[in-house]
Amino acid sequence: AGAPSSPPPLPPPPGSWRSAMASITGFFRQVLTLGIFLVKLALVAYCCLRAYRIRLHAVQTFGYVIHEFDPWFNFRATEYLAEHGWTKFFHWYDYMSWYPIGRPVGTTIYPGMQIVSVWIWQVLGQIPKTKYSIPAEVRNMIPLLLPYLPNKGKGFSVGPMSLNDVCCMVPAWFGAVATFLTFMWAWEASESSTAGLFAAAVMSILPAHIMRSMTGEFDNECVAVSTFCLVLWLWTRSVRTPSSWPWGIFAGLAYITAAATWGGYIFLNNLVALHAAVVVVLGKYNKGLYRAYTLYYVIGTMGAMRVPCIGWAPIRSLEQMPSLLTFAVYQLMELCDIYRRRQGKEVSGGKFFMFRVLVFGVVFAVAAAVVATLVQLGYFMPLGARIRGLFLEAVKTGNPLVDSVAEHSPANEQAYELYLAKPRYLAAIGLAFCWHQKTPGKFLAFLYAMVAYHYSLKMSRLMIICGPIVSVLAGFPVGVVVDWCVDQWLNLVSRRPEDAAADDSPPRTGGMGSIWRTLWRVTGASICPAELRDLVAAKESFKSRLWFIDRPVRAVAAVGVIVALVKHSIPYAKEYIKHCDELAVHMSNPQLVFQTKLRNGETIIVDDYLRGYEWIRDNTPEDSRVMAWWDYGYQITGVARRTSIADGNTWNHEHIATLGRILTSPEKRCHNAMRHLADYVLVWAGGHGDDMGKSPHLARIGNSVFPDHCGDDDPLCHKFSFYQDGSPTPMMAKSFLYKAVNHGVKPGVTLNTKFWKEVHTTKYGLLRVYQVLNVSQESKDWIADPANRICDAPGSWYCVGQYPPALKGLIEKRRNFAQLEDFNKKGEKSAYTKHIEEIRGGGKKAQAGGGDEL
């Protein structure tokens, strides 16, 4: 096969001058390596600072204002936890939302963000208000560092903050935490701290992360991304070597924090399970991997099941079966290994393989029978509409409520350019650089990329989970190349110390490893011919024998690579930084308050929505009930501090559909129902994302439960829409919602003053409030009476409110909404759901009617 390669040179004898020089140069190399590493840490600290500061645009421009819709619910829940404590929080049935039913907040919320926010608030409350500043003479000595210091070194204070301010700042703080944890994960997965540094630099300002972590964006994802990165780093660390398995304990504990923070924990859990399964398929299974995953799954699952809104879902929900199946397979594999070890004589690989096939076959047959029985008993929870939508080719899920939410729509190329920008191309290159590492954690990066890309294609909201993996993969090629270059320069001083000897324990037999080794023996000569092996041997011989030529040549090549890399990357880096800074400013608008320009070019801040809700808070009785579309429920309870009919949660489709039907009904029919549920009603108007743009969705959702609204023959509610010239259809023109938005604005459009009285319109007309006349005090008193609530047990805190008797006729018209995935629910599917099924099946009827939407 060619001449054998020369043996490596023997080390110099102890005590010789060569040995002394080797020790000196080796020490010098270690000092240089330490210095380089300290510089990297300083740069990582700067990346964390950059991540924090780019998220401050909102508070610097608008002050400490909670953003949008969901964050207001999260803030109100945090207030409740801070005021009432853990016990009452987890037994909190909120009658100010989802009136008159109410909502069991304690069992329907992921409380992780609220808990950590209250902890931070309490800790800061124990710190005396202290102001720190750097003397002027010191500031004059470090002018280049001043831009990176708080308030340019003039002073900053530490101490108590209001709970509102803490909640506004949590996203920025955890943006910096996520940046650091991305560094740790990328370093572990790539075996390169340089790759981790570059990953942190990308993650710190990546729009896909900023979109949910701007100051004031107090939403679950702002904390959840940090917990995800923590879990992935610790899991990758736990599989580095067979002896690293104790890290699986910390990975399981970290998973508990992720599960307590965001519903996306299911993605994380299944991703880790997928990685554990793929490692087995690749023949990398060992006892350390078994211990790591077992500890991770047992600790993490037991902890997650303590979160009230999760409960028994890990062992009942179809969405979480992959991780449970992986755990079960691991236990079977280990039981087979225990049996093999206890045999008096060595069991051959072939016999052990057949033994495992037999065991798995028997267990599979028994498990299939058990699962079939449990399905018939209705044991398993069905897939949710959002989860099901991730695996459907069609855009629609069959649930008009879910389909109406913009962030549930599929992502497109413009979205990827906007939120992932140029690093996504570098990440694609990084996929080719995540295979040479020794750690099995390298496969996790590849798997994460594939799954995250698929999910983001289906739902644009999930672009956020692409942020960490794009950052990590973007760091791979940079880290590998730069580390190689730096290593060539350090080799001029001293050679890199030899890596620790590889694990020389005998390979496992009777599994996937044996199959891959057999395949390699058959195909290895074709994949890696003798000529290629000779070429590699010759290269190593040249490197060893003629090191005085090899090292300088490599160092010069490294200089060329670095120069070319810097020259060609600077323009892209500047473009990326500019793109992120501009987008961060755009994302800083809280929506309740926003910036806009007048025709004369003057920039103003419009706070109509905020002032409108404050007017309701200050000018209506405390027991007032305010009706509005469900989007605004969180703001009604959070800002206006009044009872809302529904909010941004999707847990009760029938109730939301009832609200949609009332608002899009003709005035008389609308008032007949509204007078029993509300004292005031508000609408968004003025054309800035107002209710008219959303109104066809309201009618469509209402029709999914009330088939008499638009009719089963019109599942998309074409009757309630606009003509091409912008004029309303007759059904829309007669509706309460159309008249309330355009009352006194459009010629001839007025609201019936017998039913409603206009009491407030904001400065720019963006929010309008009407008082409901002739309110039924009888219904209001009936709902407020605790005796009319249905409790799950005598004396229980879980007591569901009821609709008043006056609305019995309306409620009896409702049809239970059976989603496509609700195989446990015996109900008739809505016309909308049937229509979506026909579209998926390519039905002629659906195709014929698909293009006539007004």
N, C-alpha and C positions, 0 to 999 in steps of 0.2 A: 504493500500500500504506500510505499515511499520510505525515505529515510526517517528514522525515529528522531523526535525532537531532543535537543540536548537537555540534560538535567539542570535544574535551577542552581545558581552558584551557592556554595556553602557560605554560611555567615562567618564573619571574621572571628578568630579565636579570642576568648575573653582576655582582657588586659593589653591587647595590641593597640597601636595608635589608630588603626582602622575602626576598632570597636569604640574607642573614645570619640572619634569623629562622628561615627554613626549615632552615638548617644547624643552628642551635641546638636547635630543637624536634626535628629528626631525631636529633640526638645524644642528647637527653634521652630520646627514645623508645627508642633502642638501649640506653641504660643501664637503663631500666625493664624492657625485654625480657630483658636479661641477668640482672637481679635476679630476675625471675620464674622464669627457667630454672634459676638456682642453687637457688631454693627447691624447684623440682620435683626436682632431683637429690638434694637433702637428703631429700625425701619418698620417693624411690625407694630411697635407702640405708636409710631406716626400714623400708620394705616388705621389703627383703632381710633386715634384722635380725629383723623379725617372722616371716618365713618360717623363719628359723633357730630362733628360740626356741619357736615352737609345736610344733616337732618334737622338743623336748628332754624331753617328758613321760616318755618311756620310760626314759631313763637317770636322770632325777631320781627316779623311783619304783622302778625295778627294778635299776638299775645298768647296767653295760656288758654286756648280754646280747644275743647274736645271736638274731633272731626266727625263729619258725615252722620251715619245712622247707627250701625252696630256699636261703635265705641261708646255711644251714650248709654246703651244698656249695660255695657261692661263697667262703665264708670258708676252708674247707679247701683249695680251689684257690689262694687267695691266699697261704696259708701255704706251699704247695708252691712257688709261684713265687718267693716271698721267700727260701726256703731253698735252692732248687736252680738258680734262674736260668732265662733264656729257653729255652735249647736243650733242657734236660731237661723243661721244662714242656710244650713243644710236641711232645715225644716221650714223653709220660707215658701209659703203659698201666696203669691202676689195677686191681689184682687184689683190693683190699679192697671193691670194690663190684661188683654184678652177678655175684656168685660163682655158679658157678665160671667163667663166661665172661670176666668182667672188662669194663672199659670204656676205650676209647681217649680219655681226657679231652682230650688235646692237640688232637684233630681234631674234637671234638664240643662244644666250649665257645666262647662268645663272650667273648673275654678282655679286652675293653676296661676293664671295671670293676676287674678284678684288677690290670691293669697300672697304672692311675692310682692305685689304692690303695697299691700298693707304692711308687710314686714319691713319694706324699705321705709315707708312712712313712719313706722314706729321707731325704727333705728335712728332715723334722722331727727326724730323728736327728742331723743335722748342726748343729742349732741348740742352743746351750747353754741349759740350763734357766734361764730368767729370769723373775722375777716383777715385774710392773708394778703400781703403785698411784697413786692421785691423792691428794695431801695433803688432810688434813681441812679446812684453811681454804679450799681450792679447791672441795671438795665442798659446803661451806656456801654458797658463792656461786652454785652452779648446782643448786639443789634440784630444779628441774623436769626437768633432764636426767638425773638419777641413775637413774631407772627404766630408761633406755635404754642404760646403760653396763653392761659385764660386772661381775657381782657388785656392782651399784650403785656402781661406782667404787672399791670397797674394795681391789680387787686381782685380777689375773688373771695366769696364767703362760703362757709359750710355751716349747716345747722338745720333747724326745723323748716319744713316746707308744708304747704297746704296739700291735702289729699288730691285736689284738682291738679295742682302743679306737678306732683309726683306722677300722676297718671299721664299727664302730657309728656313728661320726660322719659318715662319707661321705654318707649320705642327707640329713642336715641341711645339710651344706655345699653339696651340689649342689641342694638345695631353694632355697637363696638364689641360687645361680647361675642356675637356671632362671627364677626371678623376674626377675632383671635382664635375661636374654636375651628374656623375654617382653616386657619394656618396650621393648627395642630393636626387636623384630619388629613390635610394634603401632605404634610410632612410625614405622617405615619404611612399613608398609602403609597407615596412615591419614594420614600426613603431619602428625601431631599428637603432640607430646610429651606433651600432657595425656592423650590417649587411651592412650599408653604407660604413663603413671603410673597411671591407673585400672586398666589391664590388670594391671600388676604388683601393685597392691593386692588385686585379686581372686585372682590366681594364688598369692600368698604363703600364703594360708590355705585355698585351695579343697580340699575333701575328696577330690576326684577325683585330685589330685596327692599329698596327704598319705598316701593309702591305700598308696602304694608308696614313701614317702620318710620315714617315721618313723625316728628313730634306732634302730639295730639291724635295720631292714628292709633288709638288705644284699642287695638283689635288683637285677637288671639294669636295671629300669625307673627306679630312683632316679637313675641317671646318664644313661640313655638319653633321658629327657625333656629334659634340658639340651642334649644333642647335637641332638635334633630341632629345638628352638627355634633353635639356632645355625645349622643348615642352612637353615631357612626364612627366617631374617633375612637371611643372606648371599645366598640365591637371590633374594629380593625386592629386595635392594640391587643385584644384578647386572643386573636388568631395568628399573631405574628410568629410564634413558635409553639410547639406543644406544651411548653412550660408556662405560657402566658395566660393560661385559662383563668386564673383568679380575677383578671380584669373583667371577665364576664359578669362578676358580681356587680361591679360599678356600672357596667353597661345596662344591666337589668334595673338598677336603681335610677339611672338616667332615663330609661324608658318610662318609668312611672311618671316622671315630671313631664315627659312629652305627652303621655296619655291624658294627664290631668289638664293639659293646656289647650289642645286643639284636636278636633275630630280627624285630622289628617294623620293621627298616630297609626291608623290602620295601614296606610301606605308604608310607613316606616317599619312596622312590625313585619309585614309581608315581604318587604325588601330584604331585611335581615334574614328571614326564613329562606327566601329565594337564593341569597348568597350562600347560606349554609348548605342548601341542597345542591347547588352547582359545584361547590367545593367537593362534595361527595362524588358527584358524577365525573369530575376531573381526576378522581383517584387520590385526592389529598386528605382523605379522612384519617383522623388519628384520635387517640384518647383525649388529647388536649382540646381538640375541636368539640368532641362530645361534651366534655365538661363545661366548656365555655358556653355553648348554645343551651345546654340544659339549665345552667345557672341563670343565664340571661332570660330564658323563657319562663322558668318557674318564678323567679323573683319579680320579673316585670309583669307577668300576667296576674299574679296574686296581688301585686300593688295596684295595677290598673283596675282590677275588679272592685277595689275599694272606692273608686271614683263613682259616685251615685249614678251619673248618667251613662256609665258603661255597664256596671253590674255584671251579669252573666254573659254579656255579649261575646267575650273571647271564646266561649265554648258553645255558643248557640248561633251566632251570626255567620251566615255564609261568607261574608266578606273576610272573616278572620279564620276560616278553615285552613287556608294554606299553611299558616304558621303552626296551627295545631297538628296538621298532618305531618309536617316536617319534624316536629317534636316527637310524635309517635314513631316515625320511621327511625329516628335516632335512638330511641329506647329499644326498638327491636334489634337494631344493629349491635347495640352494646350487649344485649342479652345473648345474642349469637356469639359475640366475642367472649363473653364470660363462659359460655358452654365450651367453647373451643379451648380456653385456657385451663379448664378444669379436667380435660381429658388426660388420661395417663400417658398417652403417646401423641406425637405430633400428628395433626390432621392435615392432610394434603390440601393444597389450594383448590383442586377440582372438587374433592368431596365437600369441602366447606362451602364452596359456591352452590352446589346442589342442595346442601342442607339449608342454606339461607333462602334459596328459591322456594323450597318446600314450606319453610316457616312463614315467609311472606305470603305465599299463596293461601295457606290456611287462614292466616289472620285477615287477609283481604276478603276472603269469602265470608267469614264471620262478621267483619266490619260492614260489608255491603248489606248483609241481612239486618244488622242493627240500625244502620242509617235508613234503610227503606222503611223500617218500622217507625222510626222517629219522625220521618217525613209525613207519614200517615197520621201521626199523633199531633202534627203541627209544632214540633219541638223547635225547628230551626227558624230564625228570623229571616225574612225576605231581604233581598238586596234593595237598598234605597234607590230612589230615582236618579240621584246624582251619580252614585256608584255604577248603576246599570248603564247610564249614559256614556261612561268611559269605555264601554266595550261594544257600543252599537255603531254601525256604519252611518246611520241617519243622524241628522243634527238634533232632532226633537226626541224627547224622552217619553212623551205620552202624557206628561203632567203639565198642563198649561201654566201652572204657577211657577214651576222650575224653569220652563221654557221662556218665561217672560223676563227672567233675570239676565241682564246683559253679560255679567261675568261668567255665566254658565255656557255661553256660546263658544264655539271652537276658535282657537287661535289661528291667525294667518301670518303670512310673511312679514307684514307691516308690524304686527305685534312682536314678533321675534326681533326685528330690527330695533324697535322702540325699547324693549325691556332687556334684551341680551346683547344688543349692539355688536361691535366687532369681536369681543372675546369669544363669541360662539364659534367663530371660524377657527380660532386658536384651540378651542376645546375639541373641535372635530379632529384637529391634528394630534391633540393629546391622547386620543383613543389609540393611536399607534405607539404611544410611549408608555403605556401602562401594562406591559407584559413581561419586562425583563426583571422586575423586582422579585425578591425572594418571598415576600409575604403574600399569603393568599388573599390579603385585603385588596390587592390590586384588581381582583375580579369584581369587587364591589363597585368600584368607580364605573366600570363598563356597564354593569347591570343597572345601576342607578340612572345612567345617562339614557339607556334604552327605554326604561320604564317612564322616566320623567318626560321624555320627549313625546311618548305616546299619550300620556295623560294630558299634557299641555295642548296637544293637538285637538283633544276632545273638549277641553274646558279652559278658557283663557285665564281664569282665576288661578289655575294651578301652575301658571308661569312662575309663581313664587318658588315652587320646589325645584325649578331649573336653576335658580340662582346659585346655590351651593355647589352643584356638580359642574356647572359651567366654569365657575371660579377655580375649582380643584383641577379639572382637566386642562384648563388654560395654563395652570401652573406647571403641569407635567413637562411639556417640551422645553419651556424656559428653564426649569430647574435642572433637567437632565443635561441640557447643552451647557448652561453656565457652570454647573458643577464640574463637568468634564474639563472645561477651559481652566477653571481655578485649580483643579487637580494637576493639570500640566505645569502650571507655574509653580505650585508647591513642590512638584517632583524635582524641580531644579535645586531645591534645598535638600530634600530627603524624600525617599520613596514612601508611599502610603503603607502603613502597617498592614500586614496580611490579615484578611478577614478570618474570623473564628472558623474552625473546622466545621464543615457541614455535618448534619446528623447522619452518622454512619450505622444507625440501627437497621436491622434487616427489614426489607420492604414487606408490607402487608400482602398477603396472597388471598386469593379467593374472592376478590372484589373488583371494582372498577380499575384500580391501579394495575392489577394483573392484565386486564383487557387492554389498557393503553400500552403497557410494556410489550405485550404480544404484537400489537399493531405496529409498534416502533421497530421491533425486530424484523417485521415483514417489509415495512415501507421505509425504514430509516435510511437504508443505503441510497434510495432514490431521492429522498428529501435532502439528505446531507451526504453527498458522495465523497469518496476518498480524497479527490482533488481539493475539495473545499476544506476538509480536515487538515490536509497537508499545508494549505495556504495559511490556515489559522496557526498551525504549529510553527511555520516559518516566521510568521509575524511575532509570535511570542519569543522565538529564539533570537530574532533581531533585537527585540526590546530588551532582552536579558544580556546578550553578549556585547552589543554595541550601544549601550545605554547612553554613552557620552555623545552619540549622534542622535539617537532616538528622542531623548528628552528635549534638547533645544529645538529640534524640528517640530515636535508637538507643541512646544510653548509658542513658537512663532505662528503655527497654525491656529492656536487658541486666540492669539491676539487678533488675527484676521477675522476669525469667527465673531469675536466680541464687537469689533469695529463695524462689521457688516450688520450685525444684529442691532446695534444701537442706531446706526445710520438709517436703517429701513423701518425701525419700530417707532422712532420719535414722532413722526407725523401721525401715525395711527394712535399713539398714546395721547397726543394733544387733542385729536378729534374725539376720542373716547371720553376724556376728562371734560371737554366742553359740552358734549352731549349729555353727560350725567349731571353736570351742574345746571344746565338749562332745564332738564327734566325735573330735577329736584325742586327748582323754583316753581314749576308748573304744578307739581304734586303737593306743594305746601298749602294750596287753597283748602280751607276746612269745609267748603261747600255751604255751611251755614253762613260763612262770611267769605267773600271772594273779592279779588281785585278785577277791575275792568277799566277801560279807557273811554272817555267821552269823545264826542266828535271833534272837540278842540284839541285832543291829544292829552288832556289832563287825566292822570291816573287817580281813581278813587277806590275806596273800599265800600262795598255794598254789604250791609248787615241786615237786610230786610228779614230774612228767616229768623235770625237770632232775636231781633227786636220783636218780631211777631209773636214768637213763643213767650218772650218775657212779658209782653202785653197780656197774654192769656194768664200767665202766672200772677200778675199784679192786679188784674181787673175782673177776675171771675171767682166765684165761690170755690172753696177748697174741695168740695165734693162734686165739682163739675165733671161731666163726662164729655170728652171731645172726640167726635168721629172724624176720621180722615182715612185715606187709603193706607194700607198696612205699612208702606215704606216709612211713614212719619211717626209711627207709634213710639219708637224709642225716643224720639225727640220730644214728643208730647209728655211722656212720663219723666224724661231726664232733664229737659230744660224748662218746660212749662209746669212740671210737677202736678199734672192732672191725669185723670184716668183715661186710658186709650182703649179703643175697641179691639185693635190688633196691632202687632208690631212685626219686625222683620224676620221673626222665626217662622218656619214653615211646618210646624208640628201639627196644625189643625187645618187641613185643607177646606173642610166644609164650612168652618167659621169664616175663613177669608173669602170664600166664594159667596157667602151670605152678605158680607160687607160689599163685595164687588157688585152684587145684584142690586143692593139698595142704592148705591151711588149712581149706577147707570140706568136706573129706572125712571120713568116719568115722575114729575113732581108729586102728584097725589099719592101714587103707590110708594114712592120713596118716603114721604113724610109719614105715612101710615105706619111704617116700621121704625123709622128713625126716632120718632117721639117717644118710643118705649126704651130706647138705648142711649140717647145722647141729649145733652143740654146745648152743646155747641158743635159746629162742624167747620172744619177749615179745608181750604184747597190751595194748592200752589198754582199761581197764575203768572201772567206777564211774559210767557213765551220762553223763559229760561228753564228748560226741562220741566215744564209745567204738567199739570194733570191731563191736559188734552192729548199730549203725545203718548201717555200711558193708557188712556181710557179704553182703547180697543182690547188691551190685555185684561182690564177689569171686567169687561163684558164677557170675554171668552172664559175667564176663570169662573165667573158667576154661572155661565151656561153649562159648565161641566158638572154642576151640582143641581142647578135648577133648569131642567130641559125646556121649561116653558118660557125661558128668557129670550133666547134667540131661536131656539128650536133645534131638535136633533138633525134636521135637514140642513142646518147652517152651523157646523161645529166650530168654524173659525170666526163666527159672528161677523160676517160681512155686513149684516144689517146695521151694525154699530161701527161706523168707520167714516172716513172722508172720501169724497169723490176726488178725481184727479185734479180738479180746479181748487181743491182745498175746502170746499163747502161740506157741511156735515150731512150725513144721511138723515132721513126723517127720525129714525129711532134715536140717534145721537142728539139731534136738535131739540127733541122733547125731554131729554134727560136732565136730571138735577145737576149732574156734574158739569155739563156743557153750559148751562145757564149760570151756575155759580161762578165758574171761571170767567165768563164773559159778561156778567151782569153789569149793565151800564157802560160797557166798553164797546161792544159791537152794536150797531144800530138795530133796534127792535128786540134785543135780547135782555130780558129782565126776569128776575126770580120772583115767584109769587110771594107777595108780602104778607099773605095770610098764614104762611107756613114758616117763613124765615125772616130775620131782620139782620141787615148788615150792620155789624158793630165795630169792625176794624179792618182797614186796608193799609198795608205798610207803605212806606215812602215811595218806593218804586213799583208798587202794585204786585209784588212777587208772592205775597201771602195774604189771603183774605179770610176773615173770620165772620161766621154768621151764627146768630143765636136761633136755636130751634124754638118755635112758638108752640104753645099748647102741649107742653111736655106732660107725659103721663106720670104724675107723682105716685100713683098707685103702683105702677110697674117698678119705679125706682125704689120705693119702700120694700116691695116684695123681694127684689133682688138683694137688697142690703140686709135682709133678715137672715141670720145664720141658720135658722131652722129650715130654710128652703135650699140649703146646700146638701149635697150627697157626700158623706164621708165614707172612707174605705173601712173604717172601724169606729166604734163609739169613742169619743174623746180624741180622735186622731187629728193631726194638723192637715192631713190631705183631704180637703173637702172641696169638691168641685161645684162651682156655681151653676145655676140653671137659667135658661131663658124664661122671661115672664110668661104667664099664661096667655096674655094678649097676643103673643107671637106664635102661639101653637099652630095656627093655620099655616103660617109661613114656613116654620120648621118642618112640618109634616110634608111639605112639597119637596124637601131636599132628597136627593138620591146619594147614597154613600158612594164616595169616589173610590173606585177600585183601580189602582194603578196597574200597569202592565206586569209589574213584578210581584204583585200581591197574590201569590198562589194560595196563601192561607186564608184569604178573604173571599167569602162567597157573596159576590155582588156583581151587578151588571156594570160593564165598562161604559164610560161616558162616550158620547158621540165623538168628542175630540180624540179620545184614546183610540177608538176604532178607526178614526180617520188616519191617525199616525201609523197604526198597524198596516193599513192599506198602502200607505206610502212606502213603508219598508218592504212590503211584499210586492210592490210594483203593480198594485191593483189598478185596473183600468179606470174605475170610478174616481179613485184618488188622483190619478194622473190627469184625468180630464178636468177635474175641478181645481187642480193645483195652481193654475195661472190666473184665476179670476179674482184674486183678493184685491179689495179696493184699497 
